[in-house]
């Protein structure tokens, strides 16, 4: 039972796969695929460790059960080559601090040296493998590489929701060789993201933003007969406005998506879903900091100017649309919020979502960052750790990393 602003919010997303609690892991070697793909600064210091902290319940459970815990992850895009900039070394230091115990570090993720390290582990020990993507075979879902990874353990646990939409060796291939189950984070992500769509507490409102309609088409099509309201902001809104015949100046538009945008509007109307687009926007001639800005109605953006944020009237309209919501899904910012002049709309909506008496679920990536920047993370029911993976789930698609796990009997 989730609880928000004093309201009980029952969610019923069902995971039909084994979970870590279903496996007899005491004294066994457990390979836990985590998503430690954390941002690093120029000095290779971690700037946000939320993805590491999100897997702590699974890791601590395995430690408490007396398992030998082998952790594996990718970091960045080293393109199948060893690159010191993408070493997992900074993660080892942060993990030791968060777990308050020693974390061993393997110089590779497969091979005799790693197998030797694993053979010397005692119950409750934790070992982090070096970056999986230092091997090109990882992203190719190479069977020999998958088998080499599986040799390290007795059981496999997937707790890497942020990578569960990838058919890679450490996500899919390894499950052919080991009994496989979901970790607590993966289970939680499925329960929230599937639960809010399949068994919503109504009214259910979807807020979609970001640059392109093409990236959210599947979500809109899947939600067309499931939600009560759809709010669209960000760059993708201008494709819808253009499809409705409005003048959008030099705003971003996907011309090949205009017919699709029109079809989605018709589909939402047919299903009696209330559809909201910005009624005003903040415009400028460039995205450069310090550029002159104006606020105009969304139908009258002059040539040479482009919409870069929703305006104050849109914030009011969208916020009022959220007032009676009982469930809210939000994926994608309302504008180019990385630039201060175009961040007000996104930050205002973040506060409106946080203040709603509703179960609130925020997709990963930019929306996650916006929530943190607005300082309202603690008021959100659930913040997903996976951008692409959460979108695929909201599209109603199966994720390879979840499908590959062992079914509950």
N, C-alpha and C positions, 0 to 999 in steps of 0.2 A: 504494500500500500504506500503510494507516494503522498506527500503532504505539502501543500503550498499555501501560504498566507492563511493558515487555519482551515483549509479546505482539503478533505480527503479525496484523493484522485486514484481510483483503482485502474490499473493498466493490465491488459491480458494478452500481451504478445507471447506466443508460445515457442519455445525452442525445443525441437523434437530430437536434438542430438544429445549424446552423453556430455556431462560436464565433469570437471575435475573431481567433484565430490563423489562421482560414480565409480572412480578408479581406485584400486587398492595400492596407493603409491608409497606406503611406508617402506623405507629401506630401498626403494627403487630409484632408478635414474630417470628423471623426468625432463624432457626437452620442451621448454616453454618458448614459443615464438611470440615475442613482444614487438611493440612498435615504439622503439626508442629513437625514431627519426626526429630528433629535437633540433631547434634552431641554435646555431653557434655564432658568436661574434668573430671579429677578425683575429682575436687572441685564442680562438677555439674554446671559449667559455660558453657554457649553456645559458641561454637567455630566458628560456621558458621550459621548466621540467614537468609540466602537467602530464605529458604522455608517460613519463616514467612513473609518476605518482599514481596514475590511473591503474597501473598493473600491480601495484603493491599488495592489494588484497589477495591476488592469485599467488604471488611469490611468497608472501608470508604464510599463506595456508600450506603451501608445499613444504616450507621450512618447518612449520609447526608439526606437520605430519611425519617428519623425519625422512623426507625424500632427499635425494641428491639432485640439486636444482641446476639445470643447464639452461642458460638464457641465450637467445639468439635474436638478432635484429639486423635491419639494414640502416644505413645513415647516408642521406644524400644520394648523389648519382655518380659514383666512381667509375661507371661504365666498364665493369668487369676487370678492373686493374687495381692493384694495391696503390692507394693514395693516402698519405699520412693526414691530409686535411679531413678525411672522412673516417679516421680511426674511431673505434668505440671507447678509446681511453678516457675521454672526458666523462663518459657515462658511468664508467667504473667508479670514479671518484664520487660522483653524485649519488650513485646507488649505495655506496658504503655509508655515506652520511644518512641517507633516508632509511636504510635497513638497520643502521647502527651495528654493523658487523662486517667482517672482512669479505670482500668479493674477489675471487680469483679471476685472472684475465688470461685467456688463451690467445696465442699469437696468430691463430688461424681459426677456421670453423670446421675443418675436416683434416684427416691425416693422422699418422701415427703419434705425432707429438701431442695432439689434442686428445687422442684416445688414451695416451699414457697419463695425462693430467686427470682425465675423468676416472680412470681406474684407481687413482689415489684419493679420490674424494670420500669424505666421511658423511654419514647421515646428517642432513641439515646444512651441508656446505653449499655455497653458491658460486657458480662459474659463469662468466660472461664470455661468449665467443667473439672473435673479431668479425668485422663487417661481412655479412653474407654476400653482399654485392661486389666484394673484391674478386669474386668468381663469376665470370660471365654465364656460367651454367645455371646460376640461381634464377635469373629472369627468364631463362629458356625452359625452365621446368625439366631440366635434364635428369633422366632416370638414374644414371650412375651417381650423380651428385646427390640426388635425393636419398639414395641408398647409403651413401657415405655419411650423410647427416644422421640417418636413422640408426647407424651402428653405435652411436654415442649413448642411446637411451633405451628404456623399456617401454615408456609411454610418451605420447606427444600431446601437448596442450597448445591450442591456438588462442592467444589473448591479444592478437594484433588486428583489431577491427579496422584500423586505418589502412591495412594492406590486404584485407580479406577479399577485395574485389580483383586481386591479382592471382593469376594461375601460375605461381612460382613454385620452385622446389620446396622451400621451407613452409609454404602455405598449402599446397595441394599434393605435390609429389611424395613427400615424406609420409603422408597418411596411408600410402599403399603398403608400407612396411611396418607400421606401428599402430596399436590401438590408439584412437584419437578422440579428444574431447575438447570442449570449450572451456576457457577460463572465465572468471567472474566478470571481467570487463566485456568480453565478447557477448556473454549471456545478457548482460545489462543493456548493451546497445540494441540487441535484437528485441528484447522485451519492450523497450521504449519506442524504437522507430517503427517496428511492425505493429506493436500494440496500439499506438495512437492512430494508425491508419485503419487497421482491421477492426478494432473495438473502441472507437473514439467516444469520449465524453463530449457531448455536443452542447453548444455549437463548436465546430472545429474550424479554425482559421489557418490557412497557409499563407505565409509571407515569403515571396520569392523575389530575389534581387540578383545583382551581379551583372556582368557585361552582356552575355548572349542568351537569346531565346533558345538557340540550338542546344545549349547545355542543360536546359531545364524542360525541354519538350516532353520527354518521357515522364517526368514528374507531373507536369500539368495534365497529360493525358490520363495517367493513372489516378490522379486525385479528382478528376472532373466530376465523378459521380460519388465521391466519398466525403468531400469537404462542404462546408456551408458558405464559406467566403474565401475568395482568393484576392490577395493584395500583391500587386506587382510594382516594383520600383527598380532603381538602378538603370544601367544602360539598356537592358532588355525591354524596358517600358516604352522606349521610343520606336521600336519595331511595331509594337501594338498600336501606338498612337498614329504612326504612319499608315498602318493597315486600315485604320478608321478614317483616313483621309485628312488628317491634321498636318499643318506645316511644322516641321521639326528642325528647320535650319540645317546646320551641319552636325547635328547630333548623330550618335552612333546608330546605324540601322543595318540589319541583315536583310538585304533585298530578297534573297532566296527564301526567306522565312515569312514573307508578308502573307502569302496565301495560308500558310500553316497557322499564323497568328490569328487570322480571320476565322479559321475553322475552330480554333480553341475558344475564341469568344462565343461563337455560335453554340459549341458544345456545352460551355458553362451555363449559358442562358437556358438551353434546353433542359438542363438538370436543375434549374432554379438556384444556381450558385451565384451569389452576389459577387460581382467583379469590380475591383477598385484599381484605377490607374492614377498617377499623379495629376492633380488639377493645376499645379504651378511648379516651377522648377527654378533652380539657381543656374544661371547661364554665364558663360565666359567665352572668350575667343581662344584661350589656351588654358592648359592645366597648370601652367607655371605658378608657383607661389607669388602672390602680389598682383596677379592679373586682375583687371577690372571685372567685377561681377554685377549681375542684375537679377532681379526676381521678376519673372513674367508668367503668364498663364501658359499651360502646356500646349495649347493650340496655336500659340503665336510666337514661336521662337524665330527671331529674324535670321536671314541668311548670314553666314559668317560666324554665327554664335552656336554653341552647343550646350545641351543640358547636361549638368555634371552632378546635380544633387536634387532631391525633392525639396520643394519650398515649404514655408510655414503653414500654408493652407492645406497642403497634402499631409503634413505631419498631423494636423488637427483631424483631418478626415480619417486617416488611417488609425489614429489613436482611438477615435470614437468607435470605429469598426471593431476594435479589440475589446471594448468595454464589457460586452456580454459573453465573450468567449470563455469556454471551459477547457479547451485544448488549443494550443498554438504551436505550429511548426514554422521555424524561420530558417531559411537558407539563402544567403546572398545579401550584400550591403545595398543601401539605397542610393549610393553615389560613389564618387571617387574619394572615399573617406580617408585615404592616406594623406590627402592634402587638407589642411585645416579648414580652408575656405569652403570645402565641399563635404565636410564631415558632419555638419550639424543634423542633417536629416537622419542619417544612420544612428547617431548617438541618441537622438530624441526617440526614435523607434525602439532602441535598446531599453530605454527607461520605461516606455509604455508597455513593452512585453514583460519587463521585470515587475511592473506594478499590477499587472493583470491578475485577477483571481482565477487562475487557470493553470493547468499542467502545461509547462512551457519547455519545448525541445528545440535546441539550436544546433544546426548543422555545423560541421567542422570548418577549418580554413579561415577565410576572411571574416565570417560571421562570429566565430569564436574570438578572434582578435578584437573585433568591434565591441563585443560584450565585455571583454577584459578592459578595454580602453575606457568604456563608459563607467567602469567600476561597479557593475551590477551582477557579476558572476554568481555571487552567493544567493541571489534572488531568482536564479533560473533553475528549474527542476532538473534538467539534464542537458549537458553540453556534450555533443558527440565528439569523439576523437578522430573521426574519419570524414573528410569532405567528399571524395569520390565514392567511397563505400556507402555513406549515408544517402547520397543521391540515388545510387543504384537500388538501395532498399526501398526508398520512397517511390521509385519507378515501378516497384513490384517485381523486380528481378531477383533471382537467386544469386548469391555471392559464391564464387568457386570455393573460397576458403571455408565456408560454412557447409556447403553441400558435401565436401570431402570428408567431414567428420563422421565418426561412427554413430549410427542411429541408436536411440534408446530402444531397448527390446520391448 
